[in-house]
Amino acid sequence: MKKKKGLIITLVVIGVLVVLYIIGTLTGATHKEEEQPSASPESAAPSQEALEPSVQISAPDLVAAYQENEVSADAEYKDKVVEVTGFVGSVGKDVIDDVYVTVNDGGEYTIIDAYRAENIAPCKDCRYCWHKKGCSIHDGMDEVYRLLEEADNVVLASPMYFHSITGKMKALIDRFQVYWAGHVRNDMPEKPLRKGAILMVGGAPSFPNQFLGGELVLKNLLNDLSTECLGEVCLPNSDHDSLETRPDIAQQVGYENQSKFSQAFRDTFQVLPTEYRRAYGVQAAGPRDPSRP
């Protein structure tokens, strides 16, 4: 059965990409069969030409267009065949037995924030996992293990603190010793079980090997989690740069501009990035020594 969940540590589930043809109006279409003259099945069936989409758009962009200006969006999409790309949310029937499909922008995902993860003790190197596939400590990490086992995809994200990942994230990663110990138990999977990626930011301007420490830790973690690393995206000079000033980085992570990132952030955390920073006391940094990590 296809897995339905995933992780960002800071872990992600992605469903099956589909293309949907949505025919007719996009808002409030109703049946008016009684007002239409009867027709034979041959004449009622739409031609192949009529089914060809005149517009192509992603599900998130379509929703955003209607949220921004419903009148303008109706003028653009209403009464047209629209090809919508997205992720299947559900398939069902409405009250009059018409089939419908819901799509969204990426499926389920779970975020594990190492700084706010509760009741997770550090690894004590008892080596219990060297002999049994499990951890001798039963705490909040049990839920993290469960989420990982259900995940199709894993995204690891961290800022660079003194040339490596944060201490809190490293403490959480140490508890994945259970998976590394598969090399000792000789029960490592022969093939990757999921796919993964790495995101890192560094406050200082770019310098050689700025992200090397984090890359070594996170790539080896993905390997021990039987996760194929598809790549990494790194943003240096994050004290001053952002996805708005680095559109090349924004495109690598799937955002065309800063506003789309802000909208996605708000959908996830229910606040804008600026509000999140204020809530957690994160302030913009001033000038710093370029040689610092």
N, C-alpha and C positions, 0 to 999 in steps of 0.2 A: 504494500500500500504506500502511496506517495506520502512522504513526510510533509507536514504542514507548518512546522515551526522552525525558528532559527534564532541566532544570537548576534548582538553587536557588542569585547569586554572593554568595551563600552559598547551582543551577539545577534544573524538576520535571516528570516524565512522568505523565500521568494517562490511564488507559484509558477504556473505555466503561462508563458506569453502566448497570447492569442490575437487574432484579428477578427473583429466583429463588423458585420454590415448592418447598420441601423437604418431601416427604411421608413420614410415618412417623417412626421414631426418628432422633435425631441422633447417637447413639453406639452403634456395634456392631450395627446392624440386620442380620439374617441372613435367608436365604431358607428358608422351611419349606413349600415347595410340596407335598412328599410328605405333609404332615400335614393339608393342606386338601382338602376335598371338591372334585371336579371341578365346573366351572361353565361355562355358555355364555359366549361373548364378551360378549353383551349384559349378563348379570348380573355379569360380572367387571369391566366397565368402571365406574369410579367416577362418581357423579353430579356434576353441576356444583356442587351445594351442598357436596358432600364436598371439592371442590377449593378452596373459598373459604378463604383463610387466616384463622385465628383469632387469630394473633399477628403483629405487624409489628416488625422489629428490624433494625438495621444489622449487617453482618458483624463489625466490630470490637467492638460491644457484645455480640454473641452469644459471641464468643471470650472476652471479658472476664468474662462471666457464668459460663462454665464454669471459667475459671481461678480465679475467686474462690471458687466453691462448686459443685462438680459435682452434688451431691445436690439442692441447691436449684434449679439450672438444669434438671435432669432433670424435676423436679416442674413446672416452668414450661413447658417446651418439648417434652418427650418425648411421642411418639405424637400430635402435633398437626401441622396444616398451618401451616407458618411461612413468612411472606413475608420474605425476607432481601434487603436492599439492599447492594450492594457493587460491586466491580470484578472483571471476569472475569480470573482468573489462567490457567486452562486448561480445556479440555474433553477428556474421554477416556473410556476404558472400563476397568473393572476386570477381574479374572481370570475372572469369569463373564459378561463382556460387558454388564454393566449400565453405562449411561451416567452419568457424574458430571461435575459442574462445580465447580471451586474458585474461591472468591472471596476478595478481600483488601480492604484499606482504602485503596487508592490507586494501585496499580501501581508501576512502576519510577521511581526518581528518582536523580539524582546531585547531590551537594553539592560545590560548589567553594568552598573556604575561602580567601579572599584572603591570609590570614595564614600559611597552611600550603601554599599552592600552590608547587611546586618548579620551578626552572629556567625562570622567566618574566622576561625582560628588559623594561625600560621601552621605550615607543615612542621612537624617535629622530628622528621627523619627516623621514624620508628621502623620503617621498611616492611610494614605489614603488607603493602601493596606489591612487594617483590614476590610474594607467595600467593596472594589472593587478589582477584580483580575487584578492588574496593578500597575504601579508606577506613582506618580505624577510628577516625574522628567523624562523628555524626552531628552536623550543624547545618548552617545555611548553605554550605557548599553542596549538600545533597540535591538541592533544587537546581543548582548550576549544572551539576552532572546530568540531571534529567533533561534539562533544556538542551544541553549539548548533544545528547543522544538523539533527540528529536530533530535537530537542526539539519537543514539542507545546506546552509551557507553560514560562514562565520566571518565577521569583520572585526579586526582588532584595531583599536584607535588609542593613541596616547600622545601627549606632548613630551618633548625631550626635557628631562630634568637631569642636569649634569651628565650629559652625553648618553643617557639611556632613558628607559621608560620610567614612569613614576613608581615610588616605593610601594604605594598601596596596590598598584596593579601587579607589581612583581610578587607581592605577598600572596595575592590571589592566584597568580600563575603557578606559584610553587605547589599549590594544592592539586595541580594537574599532574603531579608526579605519578599519580595512579595510571595515567596513560603512557608516560615515558617508561614505566616499569614493565610495560608489555614487551619491551626488548629483553628484559630479564626473564619474564614468564614464558617467553616464546609464543605469545598469542597475538602479536600485532597483525592487523588485517593486511592482506596481500596487496590490496588496491585502496586508493583514497575513498573515503566514505562520503565526503562532502567537499565543497569548494570554499575558498577563503580569500581575503584580501587584507591589506594593512594600510592604515592611515596614520600619518605622523605630522606633527607641527613643531617647529622650533622657533623660539622667540628672537634669536639672533639672526643677523643677515647671513646669507649662505656662506659656508666655509667647507673645505674638504672633509669628508667623512662625518658630516654633521649628524647624520641619522644612522651611522653604521652600528652603534651600540644597540639601538632599538631594533634595527633590522635583524641582527644576530639572534636576539632573544625571541622576537615574534615569529620569524621564519622557522626557527627550530621548534617553537611551540606548535605552529600549524602542522609541521611534519609529525610531531609526536601525537597530535590529535587526528592523524590520518586524514588531513585536510590539504587538498591541492591549493597551493598559493598561486592565484591568478595574477598578482602584481601588487604594487604599492604606490601610493600617492603621498608625496611629502610637500609641505608648505613651509619654507624658511621665512624668517623675518616676520613672524606672525604677530609680534608686538605692534607692527605698523601696517602690514599687509593683510588682506582678507580675500575672500572669493570675489569681492567687487573690484579690487585692484589687481587681482591675478585671474583674469578670465580663463587663461590657459589651464590653471589648476581647477577652476570651477567646472570646466568642460570635462576634465578627466573623471570627476566624481558625479557627473550627470546633471549639473545645474548650468543653465544658460546665463543666469545673472544672479546678483545678490538677492533680489526680491523673491525669486523662486526658492532659494535656500531659506530665507527668512520665513516664507510660508510653510515649507516642509518642517522647519524647526518648531514653529508654532503649532502645527498639527500634531507633533509628537509630544511637546512639553507644555502645550496650552499657554505659552508665553513667547514673546519675541526674544531674539538673542540678547538685545539690550536690556530687557526686563530681567532675563535670567541672570545676566552678569550683575545687575544691581541687587537682585535677591540674594545672591551668594557672595556678595562683596568682592566681585572681580572688577578691577579698575584698569583702565587703559594705562599702559606703562609709559614712562618718559624715556629720554635718551638713555642708551645703555652701552656698555663696552662691547664693541663688535666681536671681540675674541671670546666672550662668554657664550656658553651653550644656550 
